[in-house]
Amino acid sequence: MYASPGAPSATDGSGGPSASTGSGEAAEGSGGGDPQASASAASPSARAPYGDICRTANLSFSSSGGMAEGEVLINLRNTGSSSCSMHGFPGLDLEGEDGTVSAGRSSGRTIPTVALAPGEGTNFALHFPPDTGGGSGVTFTSAMVTPPDETHSHRLSLSVSVPAGTGSGPRITVDPVGSGK
């Protein structure tokens, strides 16, 4: 865990510590969705309001620039053969040479349910304080992304630089899936 003084805290958005998803292209991790929904999603017969829950194995992942400095969009596309849906916050751990930090949940956002037909996509925003000082920032080189109501993660190559000692609290946050720009 990234632990220099004044470093971003690793929380799950509720103020408590967050579990890291570990490593590997498809790894088990901490889902970012509603805990009760996550429990029901573990059942093979779990169904979302608009088809089955979108599974990591049936999604492609990419990133693109956000609308503002300090924002990256994480894009998810249904590569499966049937429709699926997502509702909630993703899990996201930034990983780098200096350790790992878990993104918290943004506040004040409506949480949509997103239905994806085969080939359709959605996204969510990752927010972070940009390292504009040119000094000793911290660079993360990948993100472990866990879709809502899922337990398997996907490692996505990504370059995010934040200032060293960004203070306490979840300064690195994610929006709910489907609320990106």
N, CA, C and O of each residue as an XYZ file, in Angstrom:
724
protein
N       0.856     -1.177      0.000
C       0.000      0.000      0.000
C       0.890      1.223      0.000
O       1.870      1.242      0.745
N       0.618      2.212     -0.764
C       1.334      3.474     -0.839
C       1.171      4.162      0.495
O       0.044      4.458      0.890
N       2.256      4.429      1.209
C       2.095      4.884      2.582
C       3.043      5.998      2.991
O       3.469      6.019      4.146
N       3.395      6.921      2.115
C       4.230      8.020      2.558
C       3.363      9.036      3.282
O       2.159      9.096      3.030
N       3.946      9.848      4.188
C       3.154     10.799      4.966
C       2.347     11.720      4.065
O       2.860     12.257      3.083
N       1.084     11.895      4.411
C       0.215     12.787      3.647
C      -0.224     12.212      2.317
O      -0.757     12.934      1.475
N      -0.006     10.909      2.114
C      -0.367     10.275      0.850
C      -1.868     10.094      0.751
O      -2.574     10.171      1.757
N      -2.362      9.852     -0.465
C      -3.794      9.598     -0.608
C      -4.179      8.396      0.242
O      -3.454      7.403      0.286
N      -5.309      8.488      0.911
C      -5.719      7.363      1.728
C      -6.414      6.344      0.854
O      -7.037      6.688     -0.150
N      -6.302      5.101      1.241
C      -6.958      4.028      0.511
C      -8.242      3.685      1.241
O      -8.224      2.981      2.251
N      -9.345      4.181      0.733
C     -10.629      3.899      1.356
C     -11.592      3.390      0.317
O     -11.353      3.494     -0.886
N     -12.671      2.843      0.794
C     -13.704      2.352     -0.107
C     -14.782      3.382     -0.346
O     -15.824      3.057     -0.914
N     -14.562      4.621      0.073
C     -15.539      5.674     -0.119
C     -16.446      5.834      1.081
O     -17.183      6.816      1.165
N     -16.413      4.886      2.022
C     -17.246      4.989      3.206
C     -16.414      5.375      4.411
O     -16.931      5.427      5.526
N     -15.138      5.646      4.208
C     -14.251      6.018      5.291
C     -13.460      4.836      5.811
O     -12.488      5.034      6.539
N     -13.834      3.621      5.469
C     -13.133      2.432      5.926
C     -12.074      2.034      4.932
O     -12.079      2.511      3.797
N     -11.157      1.163      5.338
C     -10.108      0.736      4.421
C     -10.687     -0.093      3.287
O     -11.731     -0.730      3.425
N      -9.993     -0.069      2.181
C     -10.443     -0.788      1.000
C      -9.496     -1.936      0.730
O      -8.297     -1.834      0.987
N     -10.022     -3.013      0.222
C      -9.190     -4.150     -0.135
C      -8.605     -3.919     -1.513
O      -9.295     -3.447     -2.417
N      -7.343     -4.248     -1.672
C      -6.707     -4.150     -2.974
C      -7.108     -5.358     -3.797
O      -7.341     -6.437     -3.252
N      -7.189     -5.182     -5.102
C      -7.630     -6.286     -5.948
C      -6.511     -7.242     -6.297
O      -6.779     -8.293     -6.879
N      -5.274     -6.928     -5.970
C      -4.196     -7.834     -6.281
C      -3.687     -7.623     -7.689
O      -3.871     -6.552     -8.268
N      -3.040     -8.650     -8.250
C      -2.479     -8.481     -9.578
C      -2.960     -9.584    -10.491
O      -3.539    -10.576    -10.047
N      -2.715     -9.399    -11.759
C      -3.120    -10.376    -12.751
C      -4.114     -9.784    -13.715
O      -4.880     -8.889    -13.356
N      -4.107    -10.276    -14.934
C      -5.009     -9.753    -15.961
C      -6.463     -9.919    -15.562
O      -7.258     -8.992    -15.714
N      -6.816    -11.078    -15.060
C      -8.168    -11.279    -14.537
C      -8.007    -11.808    -13.125
O      -7.752    -12.995    -12.922
N      -8.155    -10.932    -12.160
C      -7.931    -11.293    -10.769
C      -9.203    -11.098     -9.985
O     -10.089    -10.344    -10.384
N      -9.284    -11.790     -8.857
C     -10.432    -11.550     -7.997
C     -10.169    -10.275     -7.244
O      -9.034    -10.001     -6.854
N     -11.216     -9.482     -7.032
C     -11.042     -8.203     -6.359
C     -12.270     -7.825     -5.590
O     -13.203     -8.612     -5.435
N     -12.254     -6.599     -5.108
C     -13.395     -6.096     -4.358
C     -14.289     -5.349     -5.319
O     -13.870     -4.350     -5.902
N     -15.506     -5.810     -5.496
C     -16.450     -5.158     -6.401
C     -16.818     -3.798     -5.888
O     -16.765     -3.554     -4.683
N     -17.193     -2.901     -6.777
C     -17.521     -1.551     -6.380
C     -19.004     -1.306     -6.250
O     -19.414     -0.174     -5.993
N     -19.818     -2.320     -6.418
C     -21.257     -2.105     -6.377
C     -21.830     -2.213     -4.985
O     -21.091     -2.299     -4.005
N     -23.135     -2.210     -4.896
C     -23.892     -2.346     -3.670
C     -23.561     -3.691     -3.030
O     -23.644     -4.716     -3.706
N     -23.177     -3.723     -1.718
C     -22.795     -4.982     -1.090
C     -23.887     -6.049     -1.184
O     -23.567     -7.218     -1.402
N     -25.164     -5.689     -1.027
C     -26.223     -6.679     -1.132
C     -26.330     -7.193     -2.557
O     -26.533     -8.388     -2.775
N     -26.196     -6.301     -3.527
C     -26.246     -6.727     -4.925
C     -25.066     -7.627     -5.236
O     -25.205     -8.583     -5.998
N     -23.888     -7.333     -4.650
C     -22.714     -8.161     -4.880
C     -22.945     -9.560     -4.354
O     -22.545    -10.537     -4.988
N     -23.592     -9.668     -3.193
C     -23.865    -10.976     -2.622
C     -24.797    -11.764     -3.532
O     -24.586    -12.959     -3.742
N     -25.818    -11.121     -4.071
C     -26.738    -11.834     -4.952
C     -26.094    -12.124     -6.297
O     -26.484    -13.078     -6.969
N     -25.112    -11.320     -6.705
C     -24.450    -11.529     -7.987
C     -23.591    -12.779     -7.968
O     -23.278    -13.332     -9.023
N     -23.204    -13.232     -6.778
C     -22.384    -14.423     -6.686
C     -23.157    -15.659     -7.143
O     -22.549    -16.659     -7.526
N     -24.461    -15.604     -7.108
C     -25.301    -16.707     -7.546
C     -25.277    -16.790     -9.069
O     -25.403    -15.766     -9.739
N     -25.116    -17.991     -9.629
C     -25.091    -18.102    -11.088
C     -26.392    -17.651    -11.730
O     -26.406    -17.295    -12.909
N     -27.483    -17.659    -10.977
C     -28.758    -17.256    -11.557
C     -29.061    -15.781    -11.340
O     -30.166    -15.329    -11.641
N     -28.096    -15.021    -10.822
C     -28.323    -13.594    -10.574
C     -28.625    -12.888    -11.891
O     -27.899    -13.044    -12.873
N     -29.699    -12.114    -11.898
C     -30.075    -11.381    -13.103
C     -30.201     -9.918    -12.767
O     -30.736     -9.552    -11.721
N     -29.714     -9.095    -13.644
C     -29.836     -7.655    -13.507
C     -31.157     -7.228    -14.147
O     -31.781     -8.019    -14.854
N     -31.590     -5.987    -13.908
C     -32.865     -5.531    -14.468
C     -32.948     -5.619    -15.993
O     -34.046     -5.763    -16.529
N     -31.835     -5.537    -16.700
C     -31.833     -5.526    -18.166
C     -30.953     -6.648    -18.699
O     -30.062     -6.391    -19.510
N     -31.172     -7.848    -18.279
C     -30.342     -8.965    -18.707
C     -29.386     -9.349    -17.598
O     -29.478     -8.843    -16.479
N     -28.483    -10.233    -17.908
C     -27.505    -10.671    -16.925
C     -26.581     -9.532    -16.536
O     -26.446     -8.550    -17.266
N     -25.955     -9.668    -15.399
C     -24.955     -8.700    -14.949
C     -23.751     -8.796    -15.886
O     -23.331     -9.897    -16.242
N     -23.203     -7.667    -16.281
C     -22.020     -7.654    -17.149
C     -20.835     -8.260    -16.401
O     -20.485     -7.809    -15.310
N     -20.232     -9.263    -16.983
C     -19.092     -9.955    -16.387
C     -17.791     -9.454    -17.007
O     -17.739     -9.111    -18.188
N     -16.756     -9.420    -16.198
C     -15.445     -8.952    -16.634
C     -14.989     -9.684    -17.895
O     -14.436     -9.064    -18.804
N     -15.211    -10.976    -17.955
C     -14.773    -11.774    -19.106
C     -15.457    -11.357    -20.402
O     -14.942    -11.631    -21.486
N     -16.612    -10.697    -20.307
C     -17.348    -10.271    -21.501
C     -17.289     -8.768    -21.725
O     -18.163     -8.201    -22.380
N     -16.270     -8.125    -21.188
C     -16.094     -6.684    -21.358
C     -14.701     -6.396    -21.892
O     -13.741     -7.078    -21.534
N     -14.588     -5.384    -22.750
C     -13.272     -4.856    -23.111
C     -13.095     -3.551    -22.343
O     -14.071     -2.874    -22.019
N     -11.857     -3.209    -22.059
C     -11.528     -2.049    -21.240
C     -10.546     -1.159    -21.989
O      -9.605     -1.651    -22.613
N     -10.764      0.147    -21.928
C      -9.827      1.114    -22.499
C      -9.969      2.412    -21.718
O     -10.882      2.569    -20.907
N      -9.056      3.334    -21.975
C      -9.143      4.644    -21.317
C      -9.039      5.733    -22.372
O      -8.494      5.525    -23.456
N      -9.572      6.893    -22.030
C      -9.487      8.060    -22.909
C      -9.470      9.308    -22.043
O      -9.830      9.269    -20.867
N      -9.047     10.415    -22.640
C      -8.986     11.670    -21.900
C     -10.357     12.116    -21.451
O     -11.345     11.944    -22.166
N     -10.412     12.689    -20.265
C     -11.668     13.213    -19.742
C     -11.896     14.635    -20.212
O     -11.157     15.154    -21.049
N     -12.914     15.252    -19.670
C     -13.282     16.615    -20.046
C     -12.426     17.664    -19.341
O     -12.444     18.834    -19.722
N     -11.681     17.258    -18.324
C     -10.895     18.222    -17.552
C      -9.555     17.612    -17.166
O      -9.379     16.394    -17.192
N      -8.616     18.482    -16.808
C      -7.346     18.004    -16.283
C      -7.633     17.267    -14.983
O      -8.457     17.711    -14.184
N      -6.963     16.153    -14.770
C      -7.216     15.370    -13.570
C      -8.400     14.437    -13.716
O      -9.006     14.035    -12.723
N      -8.732     14.090    -14.953
C      -9.858     13.187    -15.195
C      -9.523     12.261    -16.358
O      -9.032     12.707    -17.395
N      -9.790     10.980    -16.180
C      -9.628      9.980    -17.228
C     -10.935      9.204    -17.310
O     -11.520      8.857    -16.285
N     -11.389      8.932    -18.521
C     -12.570      8.091    -18.702
C     -12.127      6.646    -18.881
O     -11.232      6.353    -19.673
N     -12.758      5.754    -18.144
C     -12.533      4.324    -18.299
C     -13.727      3.792    -19.091
O     -14.873      3.888    -18.651
N     -13.441      3.235    -20.259
C     -14.473      2.774    -21.191
C     -14.652      1.263    -21.074
O     -13.676      0.514    -21.041
N     -15.904      0.826    -21.011
C     -16.246     -0.590    -20.923
C     -17.162     -0.928    -22.097
O     -18.137     -0.218    -22.342
N     -16.858     -2.007    -22.828
C     -17.668     -2.399    -23.985
C     -18.074     -3.866    -23.829
O     -17.255     -4.714    -23.475
N     -19.345     -4.150    -24.099
C     -19.862     -5.514    -24.023
C     -19.367     -6.302    -25.235
O     -19.772     -6.026    -26.364
N     -18.498     -7.278    -25.002
C     -17.989     -8.129    -26.075
C     -18.692     -9.485    -26.089
O     -18.355    -10.356    -26.890
N     -19.666     -9.657    -25.203
C     -20.411    -10.912    -25.131
C     -21.451    -11.018    -26.233
O     -21.602    -10.113    -27.054
N     -22.168    -12.142    -26.240
C     -23.172    -12.394    -27.278
C     -24.587    -12.063    -26.828
O     -25.533    -12.227    -27.599
N     -24.748    -11.595    -25.581
C     -26.083    -11.220    -25.103
C     -26.009     -9.908    -24.331
O     -24.935     -9.478    -23.911
N     -27.162     -9.284    -24.152
C     -27.234     -8.020    -23.405
C     -26.889     -8.256    -21.942
O     -27.085     -9.346    -21.405
N     -26.372     -7.209    -21.312
C     -26.053     -7.278    -19.889
C     -26.250     -5.888    -19.302
O     -26.447     -4.920    -20.036
N     -26.196     -5.792    -17.984
C     -26.370     -4.480    -17.363
C     -25.450     -4.315    -16.163
O     -24.949     -5.282    -15.590
N     -25.247     -3.056    -15.808
C     -24.425     -2.678    -14.654
C     -25.145     -1.585    -13.884
O     -25.865     -0.769    -14.458
N     -24.937     -1.584    -12.565
C     -25.505     -0.546    -11.710
C     -24.576     -0.385    -10.513
O     -24.372     -1.329     -9.751
N     -24.021      0.797    -10.349
C     -23.199      1.054     -9.175
C     -21.827      1.593     -9.508
O     -21.537      1.995    -10.635
N     -21.000      1.584     -8.488
C     -19.630      2.071     -8.604
C     -18.690      0.917     -8.936
O     -18.849     -0.185     -8.411
N     -17.720      1.165     -9.799
C     -16.680      0.168    -10.039
C     -15.659      0.214     -8.908
O     -15.559      1.207     -8.188
N     -14.912     -0.856     -8.761
C     -13.726     -0.824     -7.915
C     -12.561     -0.413     -8.796
O     -12.500     -0.821     -9.956
N     -11.636      0.384     -8.279
C     -10.481      0.785     -9.077
C      -9.300      1.010     -8.151
O      -9.359      1.838     -7.242
N      -8.225      0.266     -8.388
C      -6.971      0.430     -7.660
C      -5.914      0.901     -8.643
O      -5.677      0.252     -9.662
N      -5.275      2.032     -8.342
C      -4.147      2.508     -9.143
C      -2.886      1.844     -8.614
O      -2.667      1.791     -7.403
N      -2.054      1.336     -9.523
C      -0.838      0.631     -9.145
C       0.369      1.302     -9.789
O       0.311      1.762    -10.929
N       1.460      1.346     -9.035
C       2.694      1.915     -9.552
C       3.882      1.431     -8.747
O       3.743      0.624     -7.828
N       5.046      1.933     -9.103
C       6.282      1.546     -8.440
C       6.249      1.838     -6.941
O       6.863      1.119     -6.152
N       5.534      2.893     -6.547
C       5.472      3.285     -5.143
C       4.347      2.612     -4.369
O       4.177      2.888     -3.181
N       3.576      1.739     -5.007
C       2.514      1.033     -4.308
C       1.173      1.164     -4.995
O       1.086      1.467     -6.186
N       0.132      0.931     -4.222
C      -1.242      0.900     -4.729
C      -2.112      1.818     -3.899
O      -1.933      1.929     -2.687
N      -3.054      2.476     -4.552
C      -4.051      3.280     -3.843
C      -5.421      2.972     -4.447
O      -5.572      2.890     -5.665
N      -6.404      2.805     -3.583
C      -7.770      2.517     -4.027
C      -8.554      3.808     -4.161
O      -8.507      4.668     -3.282
N      -9.269      3.937     -5.254
C     -10.105      5.124     -5.473
C     -11.339      5.053     -4.585
O     -11.915      3.985     -4.378
N     -11.730      6.207     -4.065
C     -12.976      6.309     -3.313
C     -14.125      6.557     -4.274
O     -13.934      6.629     -5.487
N     -15.306      6.686     -3.720
C     -16.504      6.948     -4.531
C     -16.821      8.431     -4.512
O     -16.798      9.059     -3.454
N     -17.117      8.994     -5.674
C     -17.522     10.396     -5.735
C     -18.898     10.527     -5.089
O     -19.638      9.550     -4.973
N     -19.224     11.725     -4.679
C     -20.530     11.931     -4.048
C     -21.381     12.845     -4.923
O     -20.871     13.536     -5.805
N     -22.677     12.836     -4.666
C     -23.579     13.730     -5.376
C     -23.923     13.311     -6.786
O     -24.393     14.133     -7.573
N     -23.703     12.065     -7.123
C     -23.991     11.575     -8.474
C     -25.196     10.644     -8.463
O     -25.354      9.838     -7.547
N     -26.037     10.754     -9.473
C     -27.105      9.789     -9.678
C     -26.466      8.500    -10.169
O     -25.539      8.527    -10.979
N     -26.960      7.377     -9.680
C     -26.399      6.087    -10.078
C     -27.347      5.440    -11.083
O     -28.370      4.875    -10.697
N     -27.009      5.522    -12.377
C     -27.898      4.948    -13.393
C     -27.710      3.437    -13.524
O     -26.664      2.902    -13.155
N     -28.707      2.766    -14.040
C     -28.556      1.382    -14.479
C     -28.273      1.448    -15.972
O     -29.014      2.076    -16.728
N     -27.204      0.798    -16.384
C     -26.761      0.848    -17.774
C     -27.000     -0.510    -18.422
O     -26.478     -1.523    -17.955
N     -27.777     -0.537    -19.485
C     -28.011     -1.757    -20.262
C     -27.138     -1.705    -21.510
O     -27.132     -0.707    -22.231
N     -26.403     -2.784    -21.760
C     -25.506     -2.844    -22.917
C     -25.860     -4.029    -23.805
O     -25.771     -5.180    -23.378
N     -26.256     -3.748    -25.028
C     -26.421     -4.794    -26.034
C     -25.017     -5.204    -26.489
O     -24.062     -4.466    -26.251
N     -24.872     -6.355    -27.134
C     -23.555     -6.733    -27.643
C     -22.959     -5.616    -28.511
O     -23.625     -5.093    -29.404
N     -21.716     -5.265    -28.242
C     -21.025     -4.220    -28.987
C     -21.194     -2.823    -28.422
O     -20.447     -1.921    -28.804
N     -22.146     -2.610    -27.529
C     -22.356     -1.282    -26.946
C     -21.406     -1.048    -25.775
O     -20.914     -1.989    -25.154
N     -21.161      0.238    -25.489
C     -20.239      0.589    -24.425
C     -20.762      1.676    -23.517
O     -21.754      2.340    -23.815
N     -20.083      1.843    -22.415
C     -20.357      2.896    -21.446
C     -19.024      3.292    -20.832
O     -17.981      2.768    -21.223
N     -19.048      4.204    -19.882
C     -17.806      4.601    -19.230
C     -18.084      5.144    -17.840
O     -19.233      5.288    -17.422
N     -17.004      5.440    -17.139
C     -17.069      6.156    -15.870
C     -15.809      7.000    -15.772
O     -14.805      6.715    -16.424
N     -15.870      8.037    -14.955
C     -14.729      8.947    -14.814
C     -13.917      8.611    -13.571
O     -14.464      8.310    -12.510
N     -12.603      8.669    -13.729
C     -11.642      8.596    -12.636
C     -11.151     10.017    -12.417
O     -10.652     10.649    -13.348
N     -11.286     10.528    -11.198
C     -10.853     11.889    -10.862
C      -9.634     11.814     -9.946
O      -9.580     10.984     -9.039
N      -8.656     12.688    -10.190
C      -7.447     12.706     -9.369
C      -6.852     14.106     -9.394
O      -7.056     14.846    -10.356
N      -6.112     14.481     -8.336
C      -5.436     15.781     -8.359
C      -4.213     15.680     -9.269
O      -3.305     14.903     -8.973
N      -4.158     16.438    -10.365
C      -3.028     16.318    -11.292
C      -1.739     16.856    -10.684
O      -1.754     17.812     -9.909
N      -0.630     16.231    -11.045
C       0.683     16.688    -10.597
C       1.163     17.761    -11.566
O       1.731     17.456    -12.615
N       0.931     19.015    -11.205
C       1.314     20.129    -12.075
C       2.561     20.844    -11.577
O       3.026     21.794    -12.206
N       3.106     20.394    -10.449
C       4.251     21.073     -9.852
C       5.580     20.711    -10.468
O       6.572     21.404    -10.241
N       5.625     19.637    -11.248
C       6.878     19.239    -11.870
C       7.885     18.682    -10.882
O       9.044     18.467    -11.236
N       7.461     18.447     -9.655
C       8.375     17.957     -8.630
C       8.279     16.461     -8.439
O       8.218     15.683     -9.392
N       8.269     16.094     -7.191
C       8.318     14.676     -6.842
C       6.918     14.082     -6.726
O       6.472     13.732     -5.633
N       6.250     13.973     -7.829
C       4.926     13.365     -7.842
C       5.021     11.851     -7.813
O       6.111     11.279     -7.827
N       3.870     11.220     -7.772
C       3.770      9.770     -7.786
C       3.052      9.383     -9.074
O       1.986      9.915     -9.383
N       3.647      8.451     -9.826
C       3.045      8.009    -11.079
C       2.540      6.584    -10.933
O       3.261      5.691    -10.488
N       1.284      6.392    -11.319
C       0.684      5.068    -11.354
C       0.653      4.628    -12.812
O       0.332      5.425    -13.693
N       0.986      3.359    -13.074
C       1.127      2.882    -14.448
C       0.039      1.906    -14.882
O      -0.023      1.520    -16.050
N      -0.805      1.512    -13.955
C      -1.914      0.636    -14.325
C      -3.056      0.801    -13.337
O      -2.892      1.340    -12.242
N      -4.216      0.321    -13.760
C      -5.401      0.342    -12.901
C      -6.024     -1.044    -12.924
O      -6.189     -1.641    -13.988
N      -6.367     -1.552    -11.750
C      -7.148     -2.785    -11.636
C      -8.601     -2.355    -11.533
O      -8.995     -1.733    -10.547
N      -9.397     -2.679    -12.538
C     -10.793     -2.242    -12.621
C     -11.706     -3.442    -12.367
O     -11.570     -4.490    -12.998
N     -12.636     -3.263    -11.428
C     -13.623     -4.293    -11.119
C     -15.008     -3.723    -11.396
O     -15.435     -2.799    -10.703
N     -15.720     -4.246    -12.390
C     -17.064     -3.737    -12.673
C     -17.993     -3.928    -11.467
O     -17.738     -4.791    -10.627
N     -19.063     -3.137    -11.374
C     -20.018     -3.310    -10.275
C     -20.571     -4.740    -10.239
O     -20.787     -5.362    -11.279
N     -20.791     -5.240     -9.040
C     -21.384     -6.563     -8.820
C     -20.543     -7.695     -9.403
O     -21.072     -8.763     -9.709
N     -19.253     -7.475     -9.559
C     -18.331     -8.479    -10.072
C     -17.242     -8.718     -9.044
O     -17.008     -7.879     -8.173
N     -16.576     -9.857     -9.140
C     -15.458    -10.154     -8.249
C     -14.153    -10.317     -9.012
O     -13.100    -10.473     -8.394
N     -14.195    -10.284    -10.330
C     -12.988    -10.405    -11.142
C     -12.618     -9.042    -11.711
O     -13.478     -8.269    -12.133
N     -11.320     -8.768    -11.712
C     -10.797     -7.478    -12.160
C     -10.056     -7.619    -13.478
O      -9.735     -8.719    -13.926
N      -9.798     -6.477    -14.078
C      -9.016     -6.408    -15.313
C      -7.938     -5.345    -15.130
O      -8.226     -4.235    -14.682
N      -6.690     -5.687    -15.477
C      -5.596     -4.716    -15.402
C      -5.564     -3.922    -16.700
O      -5.522     -4.479    -17.797
N      -5.585     -2.594    -16.537
C      -5.594     -1.667    -17.662
C      -4.345     -0.796    -17.576
O      -4.109     -0.165    -16.546
N      -3.537     -0.748    -18.644
C      -2.387      0.158    -18.671
C      -2.898      1.587    -18.677
O      -3.820      1.927    -19.419
N      -2.291      2.417    -17.843
C      -2.783      3.773    -17.636
C      -1.668      4.565    -16.977
O      -0.947      4.021    -16.142
N      -1.506      5.825    -17.324
C      -0.506      6.666    -16.669
C      -1.203      7.840    -15.990
O      -1.785      8.704    -16.645
N      -1.131      7.849    -14.661
C      -1.740      8.902    -13.851
C      -0.683      9.402    -12.877
O      -0.114      8.616    -12.120
N      -0.414     10.710    -12.891
C       0.549     11.305    -11.957
C      -0.178     12.225    -10.996
O      -0.955     13.089    -11.405
N       0.086     12.028     -9.711
C      -0.510     12.862     -8.666
C       0.612     13.469     -7.842
O       1.706     12.906     -7.789
N       0.365     14.615     -7.192
C       1.393     15.199     -6.341
C       1.686     14.285     -5.155
O       0.785     13.615     -4.649
N       2.927     14.256     -4.716
C       3.261     13.515     -3.500
C       2.595     14.220     -2.329
O       2.568     15.450     -2.280
N       2.061     13.460     -1.392
C       1.421     14.060     -0.225
C       0.171     14.828     -0.570
O       0.065     16.010     -0.243
N      -0.790     14.182     -1.230
C      -2.010     14.880     -1.644
C      -3.001     15.063     -0.508
O      -4.139     15.463     -0.751
N      -2.604     14.784      0.718
C      -3.490     15.016      1.858
C      -4.316     13.802      2.198
O      -4.198     12.750      1.570
N      -5.153     13.964      3.203
C      -5.973     12.847      3.651
C      -7.315     12.862      2.942
O      -7.714     13.868      2.356
N      -7.998     11.742      3.003
C      -9.311     11.628      2.378
C      -9.204     11.071      0.982
O      -8.119     11.048      0.401
N     -10.321     10.619      0.433
C     -10.301     10.011     -0.902
C     -10.217     11.057     -2.002
O     -11.230     11.390     -2.616
N      -9.022     11.581     -2.258
C      -8.829     12.590     -3.301
C      -8.846     11.964     -4.684
O      -9.039     12.662     -5.679
N      -8.648     10.664     -4.755
C      -8.759      9.936     -6.011
C     -10.095      9.215     -5.946
O     -10.308      8.370     -5.077
N     -11.006      9.552     -6.877
C     -12.360      9.000     -6.815
C     -12.832      8.516     -8.182
O     -12.280      8.888     -9.218
N     -13.864      7.681     -8.158
C     -14.532      7.237     -9.381
C     -16.006      7.608     -9.301
O     -16.595      7.659     -8.221
N     -16.589      7.867    -10.472
C     -18.027      8.087    -10.594
C     -18.696      6.738    -10.847
O     -18.018      5.772    -11.197
N     -20.009      6.659    -10.677
C     -20.709      5.413    -11.015
C     -20.593      5.108    -12.511
O     -20.443      6.015    -13.330
N     -20.663      3.836    -12.849
C     -20.672      3.439    -14.255
C     -21.884      4.075    -14.930
O     -22.988      4.054    -14.386
N     -21.671      4.639    -16.116
C     -22.748      5.249    -16.882
C     -22.916      6.730    -16.652
O     -23.742      7.368    -17.305
N     -22.145      7.293    -15.730
C     -22.284      8.733    -15.469
C     -21.139      9.532    -16.062
O     -21.046     10.738    -15.832
N     -20.252      8.873    -16.834
C     -19.150      9.575    -17.486
C     -19.661     10.480    -18.584
O     -20.848     10.469    -18.910
N     -18.758     11.268    -19.156
C     -19.153     12.248    -20.168
C     -19.165     11.655    -21.542
O     -19.476     12.347    -22.511
